Amino acid sequence: MSNSEKQTITARSALHAQRRPDAAALVIEGRTITYGELHLESNRSANALLAEGLGRQARVAYLGRETDQYYELTIACAKAGVVLVPVNWRLIRAEVDHILRDSQAEVLFVERDFLTVVERLREELPTLRTVVEMDGETERGAGFTSWKAGHPDTDPGVDADPEDPIAQMYTSGTTGLPKGVVLSHRSYFTFIENMQRAGVDSIDWRPEDRSLTCFPGLHAGGYAWFMHCFNVGATSVVLRMFIPDEAVRVIRDEGVTTVWAAPAMLKMMLDEKVSSPEAYRSLRKIVYGGSPIDYELMVRCLDEFKCDIVQAYAAAETGSFITCLTAAEHVPGSPLMASAGRVLPGNEVKIIDGDGKELPAGQVGRICVKSPARFKEYWQRPEATAEMVVGEWLHMGDAGYFDEDGYLFLQDRINDTIIVAGQNIYPIEVENALRAHPAVADVAVFGVKDSRWGEVVRAAVVLRPGADPVRERDLLVFLRGRLADYKIPGGYAFLDDLPRNPTGKVLRRVLRDQYADSAAGRP
């Protein structure tokens, strides 16, 4: 295999620059960066990284919103043989400290808005030796442009292998301190290759696509979507940060053809005043994932976006998508709308019980995944890696079951399963029942410790604006007959909003901590 045919981001950059240098690689805030420009500037940045004296697989962190420079660095790190560590700018200081310390980052690129956080932490980070401010020159040192100036835009000459790590994405930390998920070049090639070999295009990227990801590129899902777009030579349309009306405007003005988003993001876009059929005329496909979608919202998406709607199931550790509910299977009224679809080509999925025994259709257990795109390891966490990777199988934190036709139905996170007197309760089942109440806009169900039952079921509820007043008793009565008695929450908290992490996942851990009462376990 020639260097240009290697399945690495390094080789793919050179190939695009050779064959289609004038094609748009990035569009951000009205600026267009071609594949030729991105190749040369990422070469320059890669040479500047090597001039820092970084060894192979050294960690390089980025703290800031999305810019063309961030995506330039994603390619540059791959070319220099170092590993990019994106740091979500929405994290609090303690979380930023944990990621920079845990990753042992040696170089940090940071936007000016977040420099104060870095300055407070820098003296406590022994491995961090260079800080580059992205926005320009400061009294603290050189800005990004001058940092790389003077370095050649030629090939840095670092040989890349598909198994070499290129990114370290930190998990969302819904159950504790986040772990570094190490991903290689390979993760962003195998999915496309397997789909093309099987002749399946339920999730696809085309060179002519103008693709918008509403997930940030600092998030594993957003990063992976960009890398898949880059792989095929599509145009990535980038938002500095997700703002619903800006997303609608960009789709309209930039002729966006594909979108990758969470259900909550789709709802926010449809709720905007600028939302209209005209704004979405260019769309051919929306892929959604990250959390379950409300049935009412799904029907609305089908009616208003008027393009193919596809659901995908994935996780940072899987490297790419595992299952898919295709556009043809999004039929209002179909029970399949509640599923995550079937297993995609190249992947395998099984459901196991607590003893590791594979379960038949209809029985809920832990979801296990075999994927050629899977992550390499948890950074410096061999015990956690061994717990997650058993043989060739990823033991996911999700519970679910297959139906007789091979459709996967997600139940909940294993760690969120509530056990009442030995009975397993999956929060999503209770949440779906509560969402059917006309006054309930959003809900999160969680368990709290109880001296008698082990755990008891509680619910945090957000009511619809203008809805008739609702009391705990009203919800209890509503659920009777819809759920077994032991699944019905015994206490409710009425909130304005649910606590979520930066990627939109509900933090049941926060609710458990906030509302647990050692005596009665009531909100």
N, C-alpha and C positions, 0 to 999 in steps of 0.2 A: 504494500500500500504506500503510495506517495505521500509526502507531507501534506499536500493540498487536499488529500482524500481522508486524512485522519479525522476521527470523530472527536475533535477538540475545538473549543472556542477559538483558540489561537489559529488553527488551520482555516476555520470557517471565515474568520475576519479577512485573512489574506485572499481567500477565494472570492468573497464578495467584492473586495477592492479591485481584483483583477477583472472579474466578469461584468460587474454592474456598479462601477464606482459612483455614478451619478444618481443612483436610486436613493430615495430618502430612507435613512435608518431611523432617525428620530425627528419628531416634531414637538416642540415645547414652547409655549407662550409665543407662537407665531414664527419661531425660528426653525429652520430645517437644517439638519446635519446629515450629510450623505454618507454612504458606506465608505467611500474613498476618504472623506475627511475623518470619519470615526476611526478608520484603520490607522491613518498616519498619526493622529493625535493620541490614540491609545498606545501606539508604539513609543511616542515621545514620553508619555507618562510612565510606561513600563521601564524605559531606560532611566528615568528619574528615580523610580523606586529602587532599581538595582544600584544606582549611585548612592543610595542611603546605606548600602552595605547589608541589605537584608538577605538572609539565607533562604534556601528552599523551604517553602511552606511556612514562612514567617507570617504573623497575623497583622493585617492592616485594617484599621477601623474607619468607619464613616458615620458621622453624627450630623444630620441635617435633613432638610426637605429634599425632594427630588429635583435634580437639575440635569442638564445634558452632561455636566462634568461628572456627576455620580455614575451615569451609565458608561462614560468613558473609563472611569476607574474600574468598573466591573470587568471590562475587557482587558484593561491594562494589567490588573492583578493576575488574570489568567495567563497573560503573555510573559509576565515576570516570574511566574512560578510561585507566587505568594497567595495567601488566602484572604479574601475580603470578609470583614465582619461588619455588616450593617447594624447600626444602633438606632432603634426607633426614637425619634425626637420627642415623642409624647411621653416617654418614660420619665419617672421621677429620678432624682439624683442618685438614690440608693441603687436603683436598677441599672442605671448607666454605669455606676461604679462597679457593680457586680460583673457586668459584661466585659468591661475593659480589663478588669483584674483577672477574671476567669480566662479570657481569651489570650492574655499576655500580649496584647497589642503593642507593637513597637512604633508604629506610625499612626497618627490619627488625623483625618481630614474632618474639619468642623466648620459649620456655618457660623457667622458672627453672632446670631441670636443665641447660640448655645455655648459661646466661649466662656461665659461666667461659670457655668457648671463645670467645664473642663478645668479652668484655673483653680477651682476649689479642690478638685480631685487630683490634679497632676502630681503634686508632691508625694501623694500616697500610692502612686502607681510606678513601681520600680522599673518595669520593662518599657514604659512609654518614654521615648527619647526625642521624637519629632512630632510637632503639631503644626499642621498646615491649615491656615484659615482660607476658606473657599472664596470669600467675597472680595478680597483685595488685601492690600498691604495694611498692617497694623504695627503698633509699637512692639507687639509680641513676636513679630517675624514676618517672613515672606508670605504673600498670598499664593494661591494655586497657580495662577498664570506665570508669575515670575519663578515659582518653585520649579516648574518643568521647562522654562525657557532655557535655551542653550543646549538642551539635550537633543540628540538626533531623532528623526522620525523613522529611522530604519528599524528593521527587524532586530529585537533585542537578543536573538540567538539562544533563547532558553528552550530546550526541547521539551515538548509537552506530551504527556501520555493520557489516554482517556480516564485512567484511574486516579490521576493527580487531583487532589482537592482544590477547589477554586472558591468555595464560599462556606461560611460558618454562620448559619441562621439560628438565632436563639428562639427557643420555643416560647409560647406566650406566657408560660408560668401561671396557668390557672390553678395549679395545685402546689405551687411552691416556687423556689428559685429556678429560673429558666436554664435549660441545658443547651450547649452548642451542638447543633446538628450539622455535621460535616458532609458536604456534597461535592461530587467530582464532575468533571466534564461529561462523563458518561450519562449522568442523570438527565441531560437535556438533549440527548440524541436517541435513546432507545425507544422512547414512547412513539415518536414520529415514525421511526423505522418500522416498528411493529404494526402500527396503524396502516401505513402504506403497503406493507407486505400483505396484510389481510384485506386490503381494499376497503377499509372502513374510514369514513370521514365525518363521523358524528361530532368529534372534536378535531378541528384542523386549523392549520395556518397556511395561507397562500402568499406567494411573493407579492401579489397585487393588493393584499389586505392593508388596510390602515386600522390598526388595532389599538383599542384603549383598554388599559387595565385600571379599574377603580381601586384595586388593592395597591398599597404602596410598594414600590420596588425594594423597600427595606424589609418587607414581609416575604416569607418563603413563597407564597402563592404569586405575588406580584413579580418577584425576581424570576421565578420559573417561567411565568408567562412571557416576560421580556426575552428570556433566553431562547424559548421556543420560537418566538417571532424572529429573533436574530438568526437562529439556525437556518430558517427557510428564506431569509432575506426580505421579510415583510417590514412595514413601517410601524414603529411603535409611537403612538400619540400619548404624550406624557402630561399628567397633571402634577403641578408642584405639590398639591395636596388635594384630597377629595372634597370638593365643594359642589353640592348637587346642581345648582343652577349653572355653574361653570362647566360641569360635565355634560349637561344637556347642550350648552352652547358649542362646546368643542365637538361633540358628535355631529351637530348640524353644520358647523362652519368648516370642519376638516374632513367631512365625508367619511366618517368612521364606519367601518364595515363589521367589525367584531368587537365584543365587549366581554370582559371578565370581571364579575362583580359579586358581592354578597347580596342576599335578598333585601337586607335593610337599605342598601345603597340604591337598588332598583326602585324601592318604594319612595325614597327621598327624591329621586329624579322625577318620578311620575307625579309627585305632589307639587312640583315647582310650577310657577305661573308660566314659565317659558316652555314648559313641556307641551308638545303638540305632535300630531302625526307628521307634519312637515319636518320637524326636527329629527325624526328617526327614519327618514326615507332611505338613507344610504345603508342602513343596517341589514346584514344578512343573517347574523347569528349572535345570540347572547348566551354565554356559559355562566352559570351561577353555582356557587358552593360556599362552604365555610360555616353554614348553619342551615337548619331546616327552613323551608319556605311555607308561609301561611297559604292555605288553599285560595282564599279570597284574593290575595296578592298575585298568586300565580295566574288566576283567570284574568285579572286586570292586566298583567304583563302581556298575555297572549292577545288581548283585545287592543292594547294601546301601542305596544312596540311593533306589532305586525311583522315579526321576523321569526326565524327558528329560535326556540328556547330550549336549552340543554342543561341538565343538571350533572354535576361531576362531584365525585367523592375522592378526596386526596388528603394528605397530611404532609408536613415538612419532611418526615422520615421516609415517605414513599417516593419522593423525588419528582413524581408526576402523577397523573390521574390513574385511578384504579378501576372505578366503575362509572357508568354513564347511563342516564335516562335520556334517550334520544328525543329529538324534536317530535318525531312521529308518535312517541308514547306520551306526550303531554296532551292528553285528551280530557277536558273537563268532565268530571264525574267518574273517571276511571280510578279504581283502587290503586293502580300503579303510580298515580301522582304522589303517593305517600312514600314511594320507594326511592332508593338511590340508583336504581337501574341494574344492569347486568355487568359482569366483569369484562373489561376491555382486553383486546388482543395483547398477548405477552404476559399478562398477569394471572395469578391464581389467588383465590380467596377461599378460606374455610372458616367454620365456626366451631369453637371448642368449649368444653366445660372446664370447671376448675381443676380437673385432673389431667387436662390436655387431650381428652378424648374428643374426636370429631363428632359433632352433633348432626342429626338429620334435619331435613326441612321442617320449619315451623318452630324449632326450639331456639330460645335465645341464649347466646353465649358470647365469648370474646371473639372479635373479628381478627383473623390472622391473614396476612398478605404476603405473597411472594411476588416481587417485582424486580425486573432487571435495572430499574432506575433508582433503586433504594439507596439510602444514605450509607456512608462508610462507617460512621461511628458517632457516639456522643464524645465530644472533645474531652479527653482526659477523665472519662467516666467509664472505665472498663466494666464495672459491675452493672451500671445502668444499661450499657450496650448489650451485655450478655443477657440481661433480663428482657430487653426489647427484641433482640435477634436470637432466635432459637433455631439452630440449623440454618436453613435458608428462609425461614419465616419471620416476618415482623409480627410481634404480638402487640396489636394496637390497643389503645386505651378505650376503644369504642366497643359497645355491646350491640348485637344485632342478630338477625336471622335471615335465612333464605326461604322464599316460598317454593312451591313445587316446580315453578317455571324458571327458577334461577335468578329471581329478582331479590336484591339485597335490601332489607329494611333496617335502618339504623334505629336503635332504641335510645341509647345515651352513652355518656362517658362511663367507663367501668367505675371510676372513682366517684362518680356522682350517683351511682346506684344506692338507693335507700333500702336498708334491711330492717324490717319491722318484725320482731319475733320470728326471725328466720325466713320471712317472706321477702323476696326481691321486688322492689318497686322501681320502675324506670321513670324518672321525672318527665320525660317527653310525653308519655301517655297521659299523665295527669294534666300537663300543660295544654295539650291538645283539647282535652275535655273542657278546661276552663276557658280557652279561647273561643269556644262555641257560645259562650254567654255574650249577649249583645253589648254589654257594658264594659267588657274586658278588652283593652287594647294590647296589652303585653303582660307576660307572666313568667315567673321563674319558680320552679318547685325544688325544694332542697330538704335534706334531712338534718336534724339536730339530735345530739345524744340524749338519751332518756334512760334513767336508772331502771325502769320497769321493762320497757319494750326494746331496749338497745338503741333504737332511733325512733323518732316520730316525724311525720310529714308536715311540712310548713310551706306556705306559698307567699311570694311577694307579687302584688298585682298593681298594674298601672291601668287606670280607668280611662275610657274614651272621653275626650272633652265634650261637655254638654250631655253626657249620659245621665240617666236617672240615678239617684243615690243608691248605692249598693252596700249592704252590710255583710258581715261574715256569715250570718245565718242564711242570707239569700244565696250565697255561693254554696253553702253546705247543702241546702235543699236542692239547688240546681244539679249538683253532682250525684245525688242519690238516684240510683237506677242507671247512671252512666258509667260508674266505676264501682268496683268492689268496695265495701265499707272501709277495709283496712288501707285502701289507697287514697281515701279522701282526706285532704289536709285538715288538721285539727286547729289550725291557727293561721291568720292572714296578716300581712303588713301591706298597707296601701301607700304606694310610693309615686312620686312624680316621674322618676326614671329608674331603670334597673342599672346596677353597676356593671360596666363592661370593660374589657381590656382594650388596648389600642386597635386591635383588629376586629372589634365588635362582638366578641364572645362574652356571654353573660358570666360574671364571676360569682358562681354559686358559693365558692369558698368565702368571699366577702360577706355574703348573706348569712351563711352559717355562723361566721364569727360575730357578726353584728347582732343577730337576733337570737342566738342560742342563750337560753337561760338555764343555769345549772339545776335549778329546782324543778321547773316545769317544761323547759324547752319551748316556750311560747314567744312569738314576736312581741 
